[in-house]
Amino acid sequence: MTFEVATLKQRPELADQVGRLAEEGWPAFLLHGSGIAHWNRLFDDFAEYQILFCDPTDNLIAVGHTIPFVWNGTPDDLPSTMDGLMERAIRDRSNPNTLSALAALVAKSHRGRGLSAEILRAMRSLAAERGMHSLVAPVRPTLKSSYPLTSFERYIGWRRDDNSPFDPWLRVHWRLGAQFLKVMPESLIVVGKVSEWEDWTGMGFPESDEYVVPGALQPITIDREQDAGRYEDPNVWMRHRVAGKETIG
Ligand SMILES: CC(C)(COP(=O)(O)OP(=O)(O)OC[C@H]1O[C@@H](n2cnc3c(N)ncnc32)[C@H](O)[C@@H]1OP(=O)(O)O)[C@@H](O)C(=O)NCCC(=O)NCCS
């Protein structure tokens, strides 16, 4: 597969395609989560940290979103939400020492060809180029949505016979040498009216209860009396070593 790797700062004309890839890649409700307000900053203030993979005809085939921030190397100092991570990155823009992944997306037409590891390698190279001591990632295990009733902690501990993680996306990180740091139980919180949830999921929610919805890693809670639905997206922080750097913590 032939592809070119560039940043959004180098190829700003591809911004629309980045938006389209997000709509194609995420369940609709996730596009309404906390932290979305900050997301637009990635397209201007942090454009040099958005990694784009294009085919020879300039079709965007994959994206790696990252943001630099200041981290002291300990699990306790990691932000507890995606929102908090972005706020911290925006606040401390002068001397970041760590790159955090935010999301990796591969176009449906190009999935299953090993591009996801290329995205992580490109993120690591960017971290090294910018002198960061680590690349960290709040990882959203992709296959957890098929096991919504299993606790997140148990799921991320599942292993295959070769001791690799059961979840394919955790496995990609693990195979590149990343280590687990800690669970981020509420990386993203999505709150909406019942009608909005019905719209986002294409399902009906006739009574107050917990519901399994496509693409969610655990059930959502619907409260008809309050006309509200809530979902918490759990992630797990992982850390990659960056070439030529001793990680701390
Ligand atoms: C997650 C994602 C980035 C993976 O990209 P990809 O290029 O298709 O993945 P790869 O071809 O590199 O495969 C990675 C691993 O996943 C496995 N895999 C791929 N598709 C799978 C599927 N539908 N079910 C189970 N495993 C799958 C592959 O076998 C491989 O694991 P292995 O080599 O250990 O067997 C892509 O599916 C995507 O963009 N998803 C939507 C957004 C998302 O969830 N991003 C991750 C969270 S930020």
PDBQT file of the ligand as one rigid body, heavy atoms in Angstrom, charges set to zero:
ROOT
HETATM    1  C1  LIG A 301      -9.280   0.591  15.326  1.00  0.00    +0.000 C 
HETATM    2  C2  LIG A 301      -8.779   0.862  13.917  1.00  0.00    +0.000 C 
HETATM    3  C3  LIG A 301      -7.937   2.141  13.951  1.00  0.00    +0.000 C 
HETATM    4  C4  LIG A 301      -7.937  -0.337  13.483  1.00  0.00    +0.000 C 
HETATM    5  O1  LIG A 301      -7.388  -0.030  12.236  1.00  0.00    +0.000 OA
HETATM    6  P1  LIG A 301      -7.015  -1.150  11.119  1.00  0.00    +0.000 P 
HETATM    7  O2  LIG A 301      -5.997  -0.548  10.235  1.00  0.00    +0.000 OA
HETATM    8  O3  LIG A 301      -8.246  -1.652  10.494  1.00  0.00    +0.000 OA
HETATM    9  O4  LIG A 301      -6.416  -2.319  11.996  1.00  0.00    +0.000 OA
HETATM   10  P2  LIG A 301      -5.250  -3.303  11.581  1.00  0.00    +0.000 P 
HETATM   11  O5  LIG A 301      -5.455  -3.815  10.200  1.00  0.00    +0.000 OA
HETATM   12  O6  LIG A 301      -3.959  -2.616  11.864  1.00  0.00    +0.000 OA
HETATM   13  O7  LIG A 301      -5.497  -4.483  12.615  1.00  0.00    +0.000 OA
HETATM   14  C5  LIG A 301      -5.192  -4.320  13.965  1.00  0.00    +0.000 C 
HETATM   15  C6  LIG A 301      -5.623  -5.547  14.729  1.00  0.00    +0.000 C 
HETATM   16  O8  LIG A 301      -7.040  -5.569  14.784  1.00  0.00    +0.000 OA
HETATM   17  C7  LIG A 301      -7.525  -6.794  14.274  1.00  0.00    +0.000 C 
HETATM   18  N1  LIG A 301      -8.805  -6.505  13.675  1.00  0.00    +0.000 N 
HETATM   19  C8  LIG A 301      -9.048  -5.648  12.663  1.00  0.00    +0.000 A 
HETATM   20  N2  LIG A 301     -10.381  -5.575  12.439  1.00  0.00    +0.000 NA
HETATM   21  C9  LIG A 301     -10.972  -6.378  13.349  1.00  0.00    +0.000 A 
HETATM   22  C10 LIG A 301     -12.330  -6.752  13.629  1.00  0.00    +0.000 A 
HETATM   23  N3  LIG A 301     -13.361  -6.237  12.944  1.00  0.00    +0.000 N 
HETATM   24  N4  LIG A 301     -12.566  -7.616  14.635  1.00  0.00    +0.000 NA
HETATM   25  C11 LIG A 301     -11.545  -8.134  15.343  1.00  0.00    +0.000 A 
HETATM   26  N5  LIG A 301     -10.247  -7.826  15.126  1.00  0.00    +0.000 NA
HETATM   27  C12 LIG A 301      -9.977  -6.969  14.136  1.00  0.00    +0.000 A 
HETATM   28  C13 LIG A 301      -6.476  -7.272  13.316  1.00  0.00    +0.000 C 
HETATM   29  O9  LIG A 301      -6.531  -8.668  13.150  1.00  0.00    +0.000 OA
HETATM   30  C14 LIG A 301      -5.211  -6.839  14.056  1.00  0.00    +0.000 C 
HETATM   31  O10 LIG A 301      -4.913  -7.691  15.130  1.00  0.00    +0.000 OA
HETATM   32  P3  LIG A 301      -3.832  -8.891  15.000  1.00  0.00    +0.000 P 
HETATM   33  O11 LIG A 301      -2.797  -8.440  14.025  1.00  0.00    +0.000 OA
HETATM   34  O12 LIG A 301      -3.290  -9.029  16.358  1.00  0.00    +0.000 OA
HETATM   35  O13 LIG A 301      -4.624 -10.030  14.565  1.00  0.00    +0.000 OA
HETATM   36  C15 LIG A 301      -9.950   1.018  12.901  1.00  0.00    +0.000 C 
HETATM   37  O14 LIG A 301     -10.769  -0.116  12.997  1.00  0.00    +0.000 OA
HETATM   38  C16 LIG A 301     -10.815   2.253  13.137  1.00  0.00    +0.000 C 
HETATM   39  O15 LIG A 301     -10.532   3.309  12.590  1.00  0.00    +0.000 OA
HETATM   40  N6  LIG A 301     -11.898   2.121  13.932  1.00  0.00    +0.000 N 
HETATM   41  C17 LIG A 301     -12.792   3.222  14.253  1.00  0.00    +0.000 C 
HETATM   42  C18 LIG A 301     -12.160   4.203  15.222  1.00  0.00    +0.000 C 
HETATM   43  C19 LIG A 301     -11.576   3.536  16.446  1.00  0.00    +0.000 C 
HETATM   44  O16 LIG A 301     -12.224   2.741  17.129  1.00  0.00    +0.000 OA
HETATM   45  N7  LIG A 301     -10.317   3.876  16.753  1.00  0.00    +0.000 N 
HETATM   46  C20 LIG A 301      -9.601   3.305  17.905  1.00  0.00    +0.000 C 
HETATM   47  C21 LIG A 301      -9.894   4.022  19.167  1.00  0.00    +0.000 C 
HETATM   48  S1  LIG A 301      -9.132   5.611  19.199  1.00  0.00    +0.000 SA
ENDROOT
TORSDOF 0
